[in-house]
Amino acid sequence: MSVRSFCPSVRLGNWNEDVALEEDVLKDFLEKKDRGELLTQKTSNLKKNILKKTELSIPKDGFLHFGDVVMLLNPENSEQSLSNTSPTYGNYGLSVNPNESALYSKTHLEAPCGVSGSRNLEPTVRNAFIITSVDGSDVGEPVHYGQNFALRSTEGFTSHLYLTSDQKTFLKSSKKSYLQEVSLTDQLSYQNCWQFIYLDPQLRLENEGFPVPANTKLLIVHSKTNQCLAVLRKHVLWTLFGKECEVTAHTFLNGHKAEENENHWIVVTGNPSDGMSSMFERPAPSDHVH
């Protein structure tokens, strides 16, 4: 039978230093909390800034214009819609994908910054982009098939970052697929130029030079490398916002030499009946018929 040689109130070892250390840790925690420097506070602040709701442009003539605020959406294909058991099922929007260094920025995101495909399609600062002229076209002028433009993030926290890409190299490529990288930069150059291309290859030449209609499927091609913007649903990224898909610049062709679903995009504009939603969310006219 064991016998206790000391009572519970007896302090052992360097008890005084242990108590002082615990008090210092608590004091440091409370000071950081007061200054808003805790990781949870920084994460909450980042999400508050970047997930702030925004209004998309509402074109009166149904076409896209320079200066329009839009979302870029990669829609699900017919095979995905028939089997929604896949983890990559659904529609994905091009979104700003900041890394952990953004948690320490209180005013704006710093370049370079990543992008990803997100399932969150509510119009926010994170997934809204401005169609920007690079050839002297005025704000309000229609964008034409085959015309160069830039995609710029909105004003404020995302601080005018441009969607950019360049030839892949041994040292520079996308993280998962090792294809041509797409990111955001604060430097305007030819690497930031893109073009809207008509979806059907057989009618592509006939439509070049015509105004681009909003909310219809098309291709977004990088002007310098001639590669199509793509969402890779099989390559999952872990982001500050959860599981998302990698975005790259690579043209995927089927047996008929037509671009596959990875390269299909819908440039989504605002819903005239609800300024905080998009045309993609608007029910079809048939939905109202009883």
Buried (B, 14 or more C-beta within 10 A) or exposed (E): EEEEEEEEEEEEEEEEEEEEEEEEEEEEEEEEEEEEEEEEBBBEBBBEBBBBEBBBBBBEEEBBBBBBBBBBBBBBEEEBEEEEEEEBBBBBBBBBBBEEEBBEBEEBBBBBBBBBBBBBBBBBBBBBBBBBBBEEBEEEBBBBBBBBBBBBBBEBBBBBBBBBBBBBEEEEBBEBBEBBBBBBBBEBEEBBBBBBBBBEBEEBEEBBEEBBBBBEBBBBBBBBBEBBBBBBBEBBBEBBBEEBBBBBBBBBEEEEEEBEBBBBBBBBBBBEEEEEBBBBEBEEEEEEEE
